[in-house]
Amino acid sequence: MAATRGAAAPSPPPPKHHQHDAAAAPPTFADSIENCCLDGRDAASVVSDLHGTLLRSANSFPYFFLVAFEAGGGFPRALLLLVMYPLILAAEALVSTSLATRLSIFIAVCGARESAVATVAHAVLPKFFLEDMHPDAYRVFMACPRRIVVTATPRILAEPFLREFLGVERVVGPELEVTRGGICTGFVRGGDGTSEEQAFRDCFADQRPGIGLCSSDRAPESRFLPLCKEVYLVPSSKAVDPVPRTLYPKPLVFHDGRFAIRPTPLAALAIFLWLPFGFLLAIPRMLVAVLSPSVPLAGFLEALLGLQIRMRGSPPAAARIHGHGVLFVATHRMLVDPLFLSVCASRRVTAVTYSISRVSELLAPIKTMRLTRSRSQDARAIRALLAQGDLVMCPEGTTCREPYLLRFSSLFAELTDIIVPVAVAVRFQFFHGSTARGWKALDPLFFLLNPFPAYTIEFLDRVPDEWTVSSGKRTSIEVANFVQEKLARALGYECTNFTRRDKYRMLAGNDGIVKGERSTHEKIHAKVAGGRFLGLFQCRQGGKI
């Protein structure tokens, strides 16, 4: 491929292997990033732009849209940003990209709490950044041990992803101005050439950065490229596939946020155009779902409303075995998993819940029992419920959106030998039906707002007698691991050692415990004195990844 020349590019071009001696100070040249040789980069430094370089898209609208919605503004602020987008484009075309970016920042964060913005940057944005990484820029960037990123996006938004996933040493970008009360004013400071030069002096002293990466469109106005020994440009007009998940620097297991798709301007417009129809469909869908355990044709009615409920395998008969009901051990995708399992099983199944809100309990059309902080009390209560009928448990203790299964609690294996694993899978277009930071009572609504949501319930074979605790051959931990691996194979997922606590500490900064009295249906009240709750759903087995 022919080299893309910059204004200061000498002729002829230098060879592929370059000297990295700062004293020699070789002249800056520009070449296509595809021609960058990675040999001898073990001690190299790299400085890269973010949008249009490390990220395929030069448009930062999706990230500001996510911040506008997730940082407390909801649909009104996100809609305002979308309505103002033509003005933002006009400002970019007629004045400058900097003005357009600052206008987007003002609309997205003005009046929002800095802590909320920081939480969105940590829990929501990394997924969308990862899915937009440019493969060529990523290859060169990760080959250099010292990594610096320059961006017009506020540092608070880009830094969590860049440091945690890409190991960036420093992020050079504007800072949000915040009041003493922690409220964002919508204005920024810094982000100019002076701050970039000062950051480079702090990082490199009298040295020059080894490699500079930038998009071909932004190269003429870049202020850091002339400071680099070598310059490689990312073609702006060339469409490339994103970095595959298998090449991510670390697995993306947990993320939050309501949006399931990247909210580009066109996608955001489609979402808002769909919302009125979505609400009209969500209401009857919800009514049928609430009545579903009592309505034989609930699945057919939901299909007419665009909600597909698929069942694979055969649920066991409702008759009790040896005086006990069946314990369904299910993977956890959403709050309403037990409800759809009841629909597929054609009978009401009691659900064991973990730290859910009072509102969710009151709205539940099936019987629920909230687990307490006492393992022994919970065991007695679950045995009593199994003596009355069937029960469903989700040993992960929380939902996981990605193709991973969290560590299973071993409690269920100690309570009964009649265990039926159930694999749960969901499909949606616009919105996730789960959240770690938001109001969980709205989870079913967001799921039902999707144009064609789908639920798949697969009943696997009952756990063999030799894989039960009563056989005397297996411990409860071994049984829990066996069931986890069996479900992972059925779904094509990967088993992990992560727990509920890990998820909530990563995404919400807490242990994920909802304070409340007791369940609507349960008769258990546990009094626990002091100490930190270790979490009933945290399986005690260790070392299994």
C-alpha positions in Angstrom: 0.0 0.0 0.0 1.3 3.4 -0.9 2.5 5.5 2.0 0.3 8.4 3.1 2.6 11.5 3.3 2.4 14.3 5.8 3.4 17.9 5.3 6.8 17.4 6.9 7.5 14.0 5.2 11.0 13.8 3.7 11.8 12.0 0.5 12.9 9.2 0.2 11.1 7.4 3.0 13.2 5.8 5.8 13.6 2.0 6.0 11.3 -0.2 8.1 13.8 -0.5 11.0 14.5 2.7 12.7 16.9 3.8 15.4 15.2 4.9 18.6 18.1 7.0 20.0 16.7 10.3 21.3 20.0 12.0 20.8 19.9 11.3 17.0 16.5 12.9 16.8 15.5 11.5 13.4 13.1 13.7 11.4 9.4 13.0 11.7 7.8 11.1 8.8 4.3 9.8 8.1 3.4 6.3 6.9 0.4 4.1 6.8 -0.1 2.2 10.0 -0.3 -1.0 8.1 3.4 -0.5 7.3 4.5 -0.2 10.9 7.1 -2.8 11.8 6.9 -4.1 15.3 10.4 -5.5 15.6 12.6 -3.9 18.2 9.7 -2.1 20.0 10.3 -3.8 23.4 11.3 -0.4 25.0 9.3 1.9 22.6 6.8 4.6 23.6 3.7 5.4 21.7 1.3 8.4 21.7 -2.1 7.9 20.1 -5.2 9.9 19.5 -8.4 8.2 20.7 -11.3 8.7 18.3 -10.6 7.8 14.7 -7.3 6.1 15.7 -7.5 3.7 18.6 -11.3 3.7 17.9 -12.5 3.1 14.4 -15.1 5.9 14.6 -14.1 9.5 14.8 -17.6 10.4 16.1 -17.8 10.7 19.9 -21.6 11.1 19.9 -22.4 7.6 21.1 -20.3 8.0 24.2 -21.8 11.4 25.1 -25.3 9.9 24.5 -24.6 7.1 26.9 -23.3 9.6 29.5 -26.4 11.8 29.0 -28.7 8.9 29.6 -26.9 6.9 32.3 -25.6 9.7 34.5 -29.1 10.7 35.7 -30.5 12.5 32.6 -32.4 9.6 31.3 -34.4 9.8 28.1 -35.0 13.6 28.2 -31.3 14.5 28.3 -30.4 11.9 25.7 -33.2 13.2 23.4 -31.9 16.8 23.9 -28.5 15.7 22.7 -30.0 14.0 19.7 -32.1 17.0 18.8 -29.0 19.2 19.1 -26.9 17.0 17.0 -27.5 18.9 13.7 -26.3 22.0 15.5 -23.2 20.2 16.7 -22.5 19.1 13.2 -22.9 22.7 12.0 -20.5 23.9 14.7 -17.9 21.3 13.6 -18.2 22.2 9.9 -18.4 26.0 10.3 -16.2 26.7 13.3 -14.1 23.9 14.8 -14.2 20.3 16.0 -13.3 21.6 19.5 -16.4 23.7 19.7 -18.6 20.8 18.6 -17.0 18.6 21.2 -17.4 21.2 24.0 -21.1 21.7 23.0 -21.7 17.9 23.3 -20.0 17.8 26.6 -22.1 20.6 28.0 -25.4 19.0 26.9 -24.3 15.5 28.2 -23.0 16.4 31.7 -24.3 19.9 32.7 -26.0 19.5 36.1 -24.9 15.8 36.5 -23.0 14.6 39.5 -19.3 14.0 38.9 -19.6 10.7 40.8 -22.4 9.6 38.5 -20.3 10.5 35.4 -17.3 8.6 36.8 -19.5 5.5 37.5 -20.8 5.5 33.9 -17.2 5.8 32.6 -16.2 2.8 34.7 -19.2 0.5 34.3 -20.8 1.4 30.9 -18.4 2.9 28.4 -15.6 0.2 28.4 -17.9 -2.3 26.5 -18.5 0.2 23.7 -14.9 1.3 23.5 -13.8 -2.3 23.2 -16.3 -3.0 20.5 -15.0 -0.1 18.4 -11.2 -0.7 18.7 -9.3 -0.4 15.4 -7.3 -3.6 14.8 -4.2 -2.0 13.2 -3.9 0.8 15.7 -4.5 -1.7 18.5 -1.7 -4.0 17.2 0.9 -1.2 17.2 -0.3 0.4 20.4 -0.1 -2.7 22.5 3.3 -3.6 21.1 4.8 -0.6 22.9 5.3 -0.9 26.7 4.9 2.9 27.3 1.5 4.1 26.1 0.1 7.7 26.2 -3.3 8.7 24.8 -4.4 12.2 23.8 -8.1 12.9 23.5 -10.6 15.7 23.3 -13.0 13.6 25.4 -12.9 14.5 29.1 -10.3 12.5 30.8 -12.8 11.2 33.4 -14.7 9.4 30.6 -11.8 7.8 28.8 -9.3 7.1 31.5 -11.0 4.0 33.2 -11.1 2.1 30.0 -7.7 3.1 28.8 -5.9 2.3 32.1 -7.8 -0.9 33.0 -8.0 -2.5 29.6 -5.1 -1.0 27.6 -2.6 -0.3 30.4 -2.2 3.3 29.4 0.4 5.2 31.5 -1.2 8.7 31.0 -4.3 10.1 29.5 -4.0 13.7 28.2 -7.4 15.3 27.9 -9.6 18.1 29.2 -11.0 18.1 32.7 -14.6 18.6 33.7 -15.2 21.7 35.8 -17.1 20.8 38.9 -18.7 22.8 41.7 -17.8 22.3 45.4 -20.9 20.2 45.7 -19.7 17.8 43.0 -22.0 19.0 40.2 -20.6 19.3 36.7 -21.0 22.7 35.2 -20.7 21.4 31.6 -17.5 23.3 30.9 -14.0 21.9 30.6 -10.5 23.2 31.2 -7.3 22.2 29.5 -7.1 20.0 26.4 -5.1 22.5 24.5 -1.6 22.3 23.0 0.0 23.7 26.1 -1.4 21.0 28.4 -0.3 18.3 25.9 3.3 19.7 25.7 3.4 19.9 29.5 2.2 16.3 29.8 4.9 15.1 27.4 7.6 16.9 29.3 6.4 15.2 32.5 6.4 11.8 30.8 9.4 11.9 28.6 11.6 14.8 30.0 14.0 15.6 27.2 13.2 12.5 25.2 10.9 12.4 22.2 8.1 9.9 22.0 8.9 7.0 19.7 5.6 6.5 17.8 2.7 8.8 17.1 -0.6 7.5 15.9 -3.4 9.6 14.4 -6.1 9.5 11.8 -5.3 10.9 8.4 -8.1 13.5 8.8 -6.8 14.9 12.1 -3.1 14.7 11.4 -2.8 18.2 9.9 -4.2 19.8 13.1 -2.5 17.4 15.6 -0.1 19.1 18.0 1.6 16.0 19.4 2.6 14.4 16.1 5.6 16.8 15.4 7.0 15.8 18.8 7.2 12.1 17.8 10.1 10.4 16.0 7.8 8.3 13.8 4.2 9.0 12.7 1.8 6.4 11.4 -1.6 7.4 10.1 -4.9 5.5 10.3 -6.8 5.9 7.0 -10.1 7.6 7.8 -12.0 6.3 4.8 -11.1 2.6 5.1 -13.7 0.4 6.8 -12.2 -2.3 9.0 -13.7 -4.9 11.3 -13.3 -4.3 15.1 -10.8 -6.2 17.2 -12.3 -9.7 17.9 -13.2 -10.6 21.5 -10.6 -13.3 21.6 -7.9 -10.6 21.3 -9.2 -8.3 24.0 -6.4 -7.6 26.5 -8.7 -8.9 29.3 -12.1 -10.6 29.1 -15.2 -8.3 29.3 -17.3 -10.1 32.0 -19.2 -7.3 33.7 -20.7 -4.1 32.3 -23.8 -2.0 33.0 -26.1 0.3 31.2 -29.5 0.0 29.6 -28.5 0.2 26.0 -27.7 -3.1 24.2 -26.6 -1.4 20.9 -24.1 1.3 20.1 -26.2 4.5 20.1 -25.0 6.1 16.9 -27.1 9.1 15.8 -29.1 6.9 13.5 -29.5 4.1 16.1 -30.5 6.7 18.7 -33.1 8.1 16.3 -34.5 4.6 15.7 -34.7 4.0 19.4 -36.7 7.2 20.1 -39.0 6.5 17.1 -39.7 3.0 18.4 -40.3 4.0 22.0 -44.0 5.0 21.6 -44.8 1.7 20.0 -42.6 -0.1 22.5 -44.6 1.2 25.4 -47.8 0.3 23.7 -46.6 -3.3 23.3 -44.9 -3.5 26.7 -48.1 -3.0 28.7 -50.0 -6.0 27.3 -46.8 -8.0 27.3 -46.4 -7.3 30.9 -50.1 -8.1 31.7 -49.8 -11.5 30.0 -46.5 -12.2 31.7 -48.1 -11.4 35.1 -51.0 -13.7 34.4 -49.0 -16.3 32.6 -48.8 -18.9 35.3 -52.6 -19.0 35.3 -53.1 -18.7 31.5 -52.5 -21.9 29.5 -52.0 -20.0 26.2 -49.7 -17.4 27.6 -46.8 -18.3 25.3 -49.1 -18.1 22.3 -50.4 -14.7 23.4 -46.9 -13.4 24.0 -45.9 -14.6 20.5 -48.7 -12.5 19.0 -47.3 -9.5 20.8 -43.8 -10.1 19.5 -42.3 -11.8 22.6 -40.9 -15.3 21.7 -40.7 -17.9 24.5 -38.9 -21.0 23.3 -38.6 -24.2 25.3 -36.1 -27.0 24.8 -36.2 -30.3 26.5 -39.0 -31.5 28.7 -39.7 -30.3 32.3 -40.2 -33.1 34.8 -43.7 -33.9 35.9 -45.3 -31.9 38.7 -45.7 -34.9 40.9 -43.4 -34.9 44.0 -40.6 -37.4 44.1 -40.1 -39.1 47.5 -42.1 -36.4 49.1 -40.1 -33.5 47.7 -40.5 -31.1 44.8 -38.1 -30.6 42.0 -35.2 -28.1 42.5 -34.6 -26.2 39.2 -31.1 -24.8 39.2 -31.1 -22.1 36.5 -28.6 -19.7 35.0 -29.4 -16.1 35.7 -30.0 -13.6 32.9 -32.7 -11.4 34.2 -35.0 -10.8 37.2 -37.9 -12.5 35.5 -36.1 -15.8 34.8 -38.3 -17.8 37.4 -41.5 -16.4 35.8 -40.6 -17.6 32.3 -39.5 -20.9 33.7 -42.9 -21.3 35.3 -44.5 -20.5 31.9 -42.5 -23.3 30.3 -43.1 -25.7 33.1 -46.8 -25.0 32.9 -47.1 -24.6 36.7 -46.3 -22.1 39.4 -42.7 -22.6 40.7 -41.6 -20.8 43.9 -38.6 -18.6 43.4 -35.7 -18.2 45.8 -34.6 -14.5 45.5 -31.6 -12.7 46.6 -31.6 -9.1 47.8 -34.2 -7.8 45.4 -36.3 -4.7 46.0 -39.7 -4.7 47.8 -41.4 -3.4 44.7 -40.1 -6.4 42.6 -41.4 -8.8 45.3 -44.9 -7.2 45.3 -45.1 -7.3 41.5 -44.0 -10.9 41.3 -46.9 -13.1 40.1 -45.3 -16.2 41.6 -44.4 -17.0 45.2 -41.0 -15.8 46.3 -38.7 -16.3 49.3 -35.9 -14.0 50.0 -32.7 -15.5 51.4 -31.5 -14.3 54.7 -28.0 -13.8 56.0 -28.0 -17.1 57.8 -27.0 -20.2 55.7 -28.6 -22.6 58.2 -31.9 -20.7 58.3 -32.0 -20.6 54.5 -31.3 -24.3 54.3 -34.2 -25.1 56.6 -36.6 -22.7 54.8 -35.7 -24.1 51.4 -36.2 -27.7 52.5 -39.6 -26.7 53.8 -40.5 -25.2 50.5 -39.3 -28.3 48.6 -41.6 -30.4 50.8 -44.5 -28.3 49.5 -43.6 -28.2 45.8 -41.1 -27.2 43.1 -38.5 -24.5 43.6 -36.2 -22.5 41.3 -32.8 -21.2 42.4 -30.1 -19.2 40.6 -26.8 -20.2 42.3 -24.9 -17.4 40.6 -26.7 -14.9 42.8 -26.8 -12.2 40.1 -27.1 -11.7 36.4 -24.3 -11.8 33.9 -24.8 -10.4 30.4 -21.8 -11.9 28.7 -21.2 -15.6 27.8 -19.8 -16.4 31.2 -21.2 -18.2 34.2 -20.3 -16.9 37.7 -19.3 -19.2 40.5 -22.1 -21.3 41.8 -23.1 -21.5 45.4 -23.0 -25.0 46.8 -26.0 -24.6 49.0 -28.5 -26.1 46.6 -26.5 -29.3 46.4 -26.8 -29.8 50.2 -30.6 -29.6 50.2 -31.9 -32.2 47.7 -30.9 -34.9 45.2 -33.7 -34.0 42.8 -31.9 -31.3 40.8 -32.8 -30.3 37.2 -30.4 -27.8 35.6 -32.1 -25.2 33.4 -30.2 -23.1 30.8 -31.6 -19.6 30.2 -30.8 -17.4 27.2 -32.3 -14.1 26.2 -32.2 -12.0 23.1 -32.9 -8.3 22.7 -32.4 -5.4 20.2 -32.3 -2.1 22.0 -32.3 -2.5 25.8 -30.8 -4.8 28.5 -33.3 -6.2 31.0 -30.8 -6.1 33.9 -28.9 -3.4 35.8 -26.5 -3.2 38.6 -26.8 0.6 39.3 -30.3 1.4 38.2 -33.8 0.7 39.6 -34.2 -3.1 39.2 -38.0 -2.9 39.3 -37.8 -1.4 35.7 -35.8 -4.4 34.4 -38.8 -6.2 33.0 -40.1 -3.1 31.4 -36.9 -2.4 29.6 -36.8 -6.0 28.3 -40.3 -5.8 27.1 -39.6 -2.5 25.3 -37.5 -4.3 22.8 -39.1 -4.9 19.4 -38.7 -8.7 19.4 -37.4 -9.9 22.7 -36.9 -13.6 23.0 -36.5 -16.0 26.0 -35.2 -19.6 25.6 -35.6 -22.1 28.5 -33.8 -25.4 28.1 -34.5 -28.2 30.6 -31.4 -30.5 30.9 -31.4 -34.0 32.2 -31.7 -34.5 35.9 -28.4 -34.7 37.8 -27.4 -38.4 38.1 -27.6 -40.0 41.5 -23.9 -40.6 41.6 -23.4 -36.8 41.3 -25.4 -36.0 44.4 -24.2 -35.4 47.9 -26.3 -38.2 49.4 -24.4 -40.7 47.2 -21.4 -40.2 49.5 -19.1 -39.8 46.5 -19.3 -36.1 46.0 -19.1 -33.0 48.0 -21.5 -30.1 47.6 -18.8 -28.1 45.9 -18.1 -30.8 43.4 -21.8 -31.0 42.6 -22.1 -27.3 42.2 -19.1 -27.3 39.8 -20.6 -30.2 37.9 -23.9 -28.4 37.4 -22.1 -25.2 36.4 -20.0 -26.9 33.8 -23.0 -28.8 32.4 -24.9 -25.6 31.9 -21.9 -23.8 30.4 -21.6 -26.6 27.8 -25.3 -26.3 27.0 -25.0 -22.6 26.4 -21.6 -22.4 25.0 -20.4 -20.2 27.9 -17.3 -20.2 30.0 -17.1 -20.9 33.7 -15.5 -18.2 35.9 -14.7 -17.8 39.5 -16.3 -14.4 39.8 -19.0 -13.8 42.4 -21.9 -11.5 43.0 -19.7 -9.3 45.2 -17.1 -9.0 42.5 -19.7 -7.8 40.0 -21.2 -5.1 42.3 -17.9 -3.9 43.5 -16.7 -3.5 39.9 -19.9 -1.8 38.6 -21.5 -0.1 41.5 -18.9 0.2 44.3 -21.0 -1.9 46.8 -21.7 -5.5 47.7 -25.1 -5.5 45.9 -27.3 -5.9 48.9 -30.7 -4.3 49.0 -31.8 -3.3 52.4 -35.3 -4.5 53.3 -37.4 -6.3 55.8 -38.7 -9.6 54.6 -40.3 -11.1 51.6 -44.0 -10.9 51.0 -44.4 -14.6 51.3 -41.6 -15.8 53.5 -41.8 -16.4 57.2 -38.1 -16.0 57.9 -36.5 -13.1 59.7 -32.7 -13.3 60.4 -31.0 -11.1 62.9 -27.3 -10.8 62.2 -25.0 -8.8 64.5 -22.2 -6.8 62.9 -19.6 -7.9 60.4 -19.7 -7.8 56.6 -22.1 -10.1 54.8 -20.1 -12.6 52.8 -22.9 -13.4 50.5 -24.9 -16.7 50.5 -24.3 -17.1 46.7 -20.6 -17.0 47.0 -19.5 -20.6 46.5 -16.7 -21.7 48.8 -14.8 -23.6 46.1 -11.7 -21.9 45.0 -9.2 -21.9 42.2 -11.6 -22.9 39.4 -11.6 -20.6 36.4 
